[in-house]
Amino acid sequence: MVDNILVGFGKHVSLLRKSRGITQESLATYSGLHRTHIGMIERAERDITLSSISKLAKGLDMTMHELLKF
């Protein structure tokens, strides 16, 4: 069973990414994460570390605090 917080976070990342008009590949480039890692986060297939949250926030041009508000 997938943890609801992972599902919620993944959906949030996906919505933020799409609202900025960027692909998973572009977000991967901006954040320094691998494209498949981005997809796995959005689909709640991977637990995420604080380090990855920090990189995602940077890639989405926001703070970690903003990213974690969902």
MDTraj code that builds the backbone (N, CA, C; nanometers):
import mdtraj as md
import numpy as np

residues = "MET VAL ASP ASN ILE LEU VAL GLY PHE GLY LYS HIS VAL SER LEU LEU ARG LYS SER ARG GLY ILE THR GLN GLU SER LEU ALA THR TYR SER GLY LEU HIS ARG THR HIS ILE GLY MET ILE GLU ARG ALA GLU ARG ASP ILE THR LEU SER SER ILE SER LYS LEU ALA LYS GLY LEU ASP MET THR MET HIS GLU LEU LEU LYS PHE".split()
xyz = np.array([
    [0.0846, -0.1193, 0.0000],
    [0.0000, 0.0000, 0.0000],
    [0.0888, 0.1251, 0.0000],
    [0.0561, 0.2183, -0.0861],
    [0.1323, 0.3423, -0.0980],
    [0.0836, 0.4403, 0.0083],
    [0.1777, 0.5066, 0.0727],
    [0.1469, 0.6050, 0.1754],
    [0.0766, 0.7250, 0.1113],
    [-0.0319, 0.7697, 0.1737],
    [-0.1090, 0.8828, 0.1198],
    [-0.0264, 1.0092, 0.1052],
    [0.0704, 1.0286, 0.1937],
    [0.1528, 1.1499, 0.1828],
    [0.2375, 1.1467, 0.0564],
    [0.2828, 1.0288, 0.0158],
    [0.3600, 1.0168, -0.1083],
    [0.2716, 1.0450, -0.2292],
    [0.1488, 0.9953, -0.2254],
    [0.0541, 1.0201, -0.3351],
    [0.0246, 1.1693, -0.3448],
    [-0.0046, 1.2318, -0.2309],
    [-0.0343, 1.3752, -0.2299],
    [0.0829, 1.4587, -0.2774],
    [0.2024, 1.4237, -0.2307],
    [0.3213, 1.4985, -0.2715],
    [0.3473, 1.4811, -0.4207],
    [0.3339, 1.3587, -0.4693],
    [0.3550, 1.3322, -0.6120],
    [0.2593, 1.4106, -0.6998],
    [0.1320, 1.4149, -0.6604],
    [0.0330, 1.4924, -0.7362],
    [0.0662, 1.6412, -0.7323],
    [0.1104, 1.6862, -0.6161],
    [0.1471, 1.8276, -0.5994],
    [0.2637, 1.8643, -0.6916],
    [0.3663, 1.7809, -0.6935],
    [0.4819, 1.8055, -0.7811],
    [0.4375, 1.8081, -0.9268],
    [0.3540, 1.7134, -0.9641],
    [0.3054, 1.7062, -1.1021],
    [0.2277, 1.8327, -1.1396],
    [0.1384, 1.8773, -1.0512],
    [0.0604, 1.9984, -1.0793],
    [0.1495, 2.1220, -1.0897],
    [0.2463, 2.1338, -0.9993],
    [0.3386, 2.2475, -1.0047],
    [0.4190, 2.2462, -1.1342],
    [0.4685, 2.1285, -1.1703],
    [0.5481, 2.1156, -1.2929],
    [0.4646, 2.1542, -1.4148],
    [0.3440, 2.1007, -1.4223],
    [0.2570, 2.1291, -1.5374],
    [0.2145, 2.2754, -1.5406],
    [0.1926, 2.3352, -1.4229],
    [0.1525, 2.4767, -1.4190],
    [0.2643, 2.5678, -1.4696],
    [0.3871, 2.5190, -1.4633],
    [0.5013, 2.5940, -1.5151],
    [0.5305, 2.5594, -1.6607],
    [0.4550, 2.4654, -1.7139],
    [0.4703, 2.4286, -1.8546],
    [0.5988, 2.3548, -1.8843],
    [0.6489, 2.2771, -1.7879],
    [0.7733, 2.2045, -1.8112],
    [0.7498, 2.0534, -1.8061],
    [0.8324, 1.9823, -1.8774],
    [0.8242, 1.8372, -1.8817],
    [0.9002, 1.7768, -1.7635],
    [0.8786, 1.6477, -1.7432],
    [0.9557, 1.5771, -1.6410],
    [1.1045, 1.5852, -1.6736],
    [1.1363, 1.5745, -1.8003],
    [1.2766, 1.5817, -1.8416],
    [1.3374, 1.7181, -1.8093],
    [1.2623, 1.8250, -1.8351],
    [1.3118, 1.9594, -1.8031],
    [1.3290, 1.9775, -1.6527],
    [1.2306, 1.9296, -1.5753],
    [1.2423, 1.9398, -1.4306],
    [1.3635, 1.8614, -1.3815],
    [1.3878, 1.7473, -1.4422],
    [1.5055, 1.6683, -1.4059],
    [1.6335, 1.7479, -1.4312],
    [1.6392, 1.8145, -1.5438],
    [1.7570, 1.8955, -1.5774],
    [1.7732, 2.0105, -1.4786],
    [1.6642, 2.0819, -1.4496],
    [1.6691, 2.1964, -1.3590],
    [1.7041, 2.1549, -1.2162],
    [1.6608, 2.0360, -1.1767],
    [1.6782, 1.9932, -1.0375],
    [1.8012, 1.9062, -1.0148],
    [1.8573, 1.8522, -1.1216],
    [1.9722, 1.7643, -1.1064],
    [1.9345, 1.6218, -1.0692],
    [1.8070, 1.5883, -1.0855],
    [1.7598, 1.4524, -1.0601],
    [1.7391, 1.3826, -1.1944],
    [1.7337, 1.2512, -1.1939],
    [1.7119, 1.1762, -1.3174],
    [1.5645, 1.1822, -1.3558],
    [1.5373, 1.1832, -1.4846],
    [1.4002, 1.1914, -1.5358],
    [1.3117, 1.0803, -1.4795],
    [1.3646, 0.9598, -1.4720],
    [1.2832, 0.8492, -1.4204],
    [1.2530, 0.8680, -1.2714],
    [1.3424, 0.9325, -1.2003],
    [1.3199, 0.9608, -1.0585],
    [1.2022, 1.0570, -1.0422],
    [1.1953, 1.1574, -1.1282],
    [1.0834, 1.2534, -1.1252],
    [0.9524, 1.1792, -1.1463],
    [0.9469, 1.0932, -1.2463],
    [0.8263, 1.0157, -1.2744],
    [0.7871, 0.9271, -1.1584],
    [0.8844, 0.8647, -1.0960],
    [0.8558, 0.7761, -0.9829],
    [0.8042, 0.8548, -0.8623],
    [0.8536, 0.9759, -0.8427],
    [0.8036, 1.0614, -0.7344],
    [0.6588, 1.1004, -0.7642],
    [0.6318, 1.1429, -0.8875],
    [0.4963, 1.1859, -0.9231],
    [0.3959, 1.0715, -0.9140],
    [0.4393, 0.9503, -0.9381],
    [0.3501, 0.8333, -0.9304],
    [0.3526, 0.7669, -0.7933],
    [0.4210, 0.8279, -0.6984],
    [0.4322, 0.7769, -0.5607],
    [0.4930, 0.6369, -0.5566],
    [0.5851, 0.6108, -0.6463],
    [0.6527, 0.4818, -0.6510],
    [0.7844, 0.4849, -0.5735],
    [0.8229, 0.6015, -0.5278],
    [0.9510, 0.6157, -0.4591],
    [0.9345, 0.7107, -0.3414],
    [0.9858, 0.6694, -0.2281],
    [0.9911, 0.7584, -0.1127],
    [1.0959, 0.8646, -0.1444],
    [1.0757, 0.9830, -0.0958],
    [1.1636, 1.0932, -0.1319],
    [1.2444, 1.1394, -0.0108],
    [1.3674, 1.1764, -0.0355],
    [1.4553, 1.2243, 0.0708],
    [1.4504, 1.3764, 0.0788],
    [1.4983, 1.4292, 0.1883],
    [1.5073, 1.5752, 0.2020],
    [1.5981, 1.6349, 0.0958],
    [1.7021, 1.5627, 0.0616],
    [1.7929, 1.6098, -0.0426],
    [1.7197, 1.6234, -0.1760],
    [1.6381, 1.5252, -0.2099],
    [1.5618, 1.5306, -0.3355],
    [1.4554, 1.6399, -0.3302],
    [1.3937, 1.6601, -0.2142],
    [1.2956, 1.7684, -0.2003],
    [1.3635, 1.9028, -0.2239],
    [1.4818, 1.9183, -0.1685],
    [1.5576, 2.0420, -0.1885],
    [1.5885, 2.0638, -0.3365],
    [1.6300, 1.9597, -0.4052],
    [1.6610, 1.9695, -0.5485],
    [1.5357, 1.9992, -0.6300],
    [1.4231, 1.9345, -0.5956],
    [1.2977, 1.9623, -0.6664],
    [1.2552, 2.1071, -0.6473],
    [1.2663, 2.1552, -0.5243],
    [1.2298, 2.2948, -0.4974],
    [1.3138, 2.3889, -0.5828],
    [1.4421, 2.3622, -0.5900],
    [1.5303, 2.4450, -0.6728],
    [1.4867, 2.4381, -0.8195],
    [1.4569, 2.3178, -0.8666],
    [1.4147, 2.2998, -1.0053],
    [1.2831, 2.3685, -1.0371],
    [1.1964, 2.3813, -0.9362],
    [1.0672, 2.4476, -0.9546],
    [1.0741, 2.5958, -0.9162],
    [1.1945, 2.6437, -0.8814],
    [1.2185, 2.7831, -0.8439],
    [1.1306, 2.8249, -0.7264],
    [1.1368, 2.7439, -0.6206],
    [1.0617, 2.7747, -0.4999],
    [1.1394, 2.7235, -0.3792],
    [1.0951, 2.7609, -0.2619],
    [1.1601, 2.7124, -0.1409],
    [1.1059, 2.5746, -0.1057],
    [1.1796, 2.5034, -0.0221],
    [1.1307, 2.3744, 0.0254],
    [0.9997, 2.3935, 0.1013],
    [0.9926, 2.4995, 0.1782],
    [0.8700, 2.5285, 0.2552],
    [0.7496, 2.5425, 0.1609],
    [0.7666, 2.6153, 0.0520],
    [0.6573, 2.6313, -0.0460],
    [0.6212, 2.4978, -0.1094],
    [0.7210, 2.4188, -0.1416],
    [0.6972, 2.2903, -0.2066],
    [0.6218, 2.1950, -0.1158],
    [0.6468, 2.2038, 0.0126],
    [0.5840, 2.1111, 0.1063],
    [0.4454, 2.1546, 0.1517],
    [0.3964, 2.2661, 0.1000],
    [0.2595, 2.3107, 0.1309],
    [0.1642, 2.2483, 0.0293],
    [0.1034, 2.1396, 0.0676],
    [0.0057, 2.0761, -0.0213],
    [-0.1047, 2.0112, 0.0583],
])
top = md.Topology()
chain = top.add_chain()
for i, resn in enumerate(residues, 1):
    res = top.add_residue(resn, chain, resSeq=i)
    for name in ("N", "CA", "C"):
        top.add_atom(name, md.element.get_by_symbol(name[0]), res)
traj = md.Trajectory(xyz[None], top)
